[in-house]
Amino acid sequence: MPQVGEYVQRQVLSSQRPNEVEREILFLPSDFPLATQVKLNLTSLGEYQRRLLEGAACDVIHRIRTIVKLHSALRQDKKKNARGQSMNTKATTKLQKATDANLLAIEDYNALRQAMIALGLSQDDSMYPPLSIEDTFRKSTHVKRAVGDSQRTDGLLWTSTGVAAGVSRIYDPADPTALSNIAASAVGTQGSKAKKRKSLLPSA
């Protein structure tokens, strides 16, 4: 992108710590306001970046769901099997690692969401709402309900249509500028269903 060369040069000249590459701005379309994207003719590239960001956001959503399920299983395992200081310490360490991984994944998702907003995503987009740790709450599916459980619902991660169903925007090859929303879990389900096997047991 030669049109951002001036910004790159300016960053190099103003950098106080040139070796901290993790702090460098890459000057992708999402790093510019929408008006500047248009001025620098980055709108087309921005659309491609947004597609990649949406895919990455859906991947992170699935990762968060997996981590939350893991955390629930670890918590139940600790409650049921951890005996003594050593076992409790190990179980607590595993739980903390899962908690930290969840917080980092949520941070990654929200950063991807902010980049998509910079590319034109609405702040109120229902498919990609902001997520917090409270939004990941999930009632265990293998533990009996306790008193008060009915007063608390599952978090946004599990109840929001777009997030829970793994919805992604599908691009129509016939019209690349047109977008349609479809649950990723529903794509190809008719053709991918396994055929029923005939029973090998003799009939009565």
N, C-alpha and C positions, 0 to 999 in steps of 0.2 A: 504494500500500500504506500506508494511514493507520496501520496497526499498528506500523510501523517509524519513525514520526515522531519518537518520543522518542530513538531511536538517532541519527537524522540531526541533530537539534538538539544532542545531546550532542557529536557530532563537530564541528559548527560552532563551538561554544563552546570546545572544547578544542584547536582547530587552532592551531598555532604559525605555520603558513605557509598562509594561506587561499588564496593564488593558485596553489598547487601542486595543481591539480585531478587530475593523474594519480595522486596519492597518496590520493585520496578513496575511501572504501569505499562501494559502491553499495547495500549492504544487500540484496542478492539472497538468495534462500533458501540458496544455497551458502555465504554468508558467516556463517551461523548453525549451531551444532551441531544435530543431529537433534532433540534434545529441545526446543530453542527453536523450531525450525521448527513442531513440533506445537503448542507453546504459542501461537505467533503465527498459527496457522492458515495456514501457508505451504506445506503439503505438496502441495496441488494445483498451485500455481504452481511448486513445486520439480520436479514431474514434467515440466512443460512445459519448464522450463529444462534439465533433464537430457536431454531429447530433442534440444534445440538443441546442447547440449554434445557429445553423441555424434556428431551430424552434423558439427560443426566438427572434432572429433577425427579422423574419417575423412578429412575434407578435408586436414588437416595431414599425415596419414599418406601420402596420395597425393603431397602436395607434397614430403615428405622423399624418397620414392622417386624422384621426378623429379630432385631436386637431386643425389642420389647418382649417378644415371645420367649427369647432366651432368658431375659432377666426374670420373667415370671417363673420359668422352669427352675432357674437357679435358686430363687427365693423359696420355692416349695421344697426343693431338695435340701436346702439348708435347714428348714424347719423340721423336715422329716428325718434327716440322716446325720446332721452335724452334732457330734457329741464331743465334749471336751474342748479345751482352749485351742489346741492345734487345728482341729477340724473346723471349728467356728471361725478361726482366723483365715483359713484358706477359703472358706465359703464366702466370708465377708469381702475378701480381696477380689474374688471372681465377680461378685455383685457390683463392686465399685468400678471394676474395669468395664462391665457392661453399661453401667450408668454413664461413665465418661465417654464411651463409644457412642452412646445415644445422644449425648449433648453435642458432640462434635458433628454427628450426622445431621442433627437439626440445624446446627450453625451452617453446615455446607448447603443444606436445602434452602435456607433463608437467603444465603448469599447468591445462589442461583436464581432465586425468585427476584431479588433486587436487580440482578443483571437483566432479567427478562422485562422487568418494569422499565428499565432504561431503554429497552428496545420496543416499547409500546404496549406491554401487557398492562391491563387495568389493575389498579390497586385492589379492586373488588372482585377480581377474577375468581370464580368459585372452584375452578379446577386446581388452582395453585394458591390457596390461602396461606397466610403466615402461620407458622407452627411454633408452639412452645412445648416445654416438657409436660405441661398439664394436658395438652392435646393428645398425648400418646397414651393416656390412661386406658387400660383395658381390663375388663373383668375376666378372670381366669375361666377357661372353658372346662377345666377338669377338677375344679374345687367347688364344693357345695356352697350355695349362696348363704351369706351371713346376714344378720340383722342390719338393715340400713343400706344394703346393696341396691335395693330398688330405687333409692333416692338419688343414686349417682349413675349417670349414663356414661357410656364409653366416650372417649375423647374424639376430637375432630378427625384424627388420623383414621379412625375406624368407621365414622358415621357420615362424613362428607362424601357425597356421591362421587365426585371426581377423584379425590385422593384415595378413598377406600377401594374403588373399583379399578384403580390403575388406569384411569382414562388418559388417553393421549390424543393429540390432534393429528388426524390423518390427512395427508396431503394428496389431493386428487391429481394423478398423473396427467389427466386430460386438461386440468386447469390448475397449475401449480400455485396460483394466487388464491384459490378457494380452500377454505378450511372446513372440516367437519369434525365433530367430537364423537368418539366411539370408545367404548370400554375395551382396553387392550385384552382383557380376559375373554372377550367375546369374539375376537378375531380368529377365524378359522376353526371355531369350535365344531361346526357341523362336519367338516371334512376330516378333523383330527380325532374324532371319537373312535375308540377302539371297538372293533366288532365283537359282539357277544360270542363267547366260545360255547360250543355244545358240551353239555355235561358228559363226563366220562363214566358216570355212575349208571348202572342199569336202571331202567325205569321200573317202578313198582308194578 
